[in-house]
Amino acid sequence: MPFINVKMLEGRTHEQKRELARAITDAMVNICDAKADGTMVVIEDIPRDHWARGGTLLSEQ
């Protein structure tokens, strides 16, 4: 059972997340012969003030 965890900055729409989950699932089925109903996709929305690059919060860049 594949488990895919996607972490990205918040701001995507529900429809974008739905499409992403479908595309990732389809890729697992087509490339890795996984079963769609056993493929788990978790999307974590990260606020810009919870993510830093180069020691600076993205909300401050």
ABEGO torsion letter per residue (X at the ends): XBBBBBBBBBGBBAAAAAAAAAAAAAAAAAAAGBBAAABBBBBBBBBAAABBBGGBBAAAX
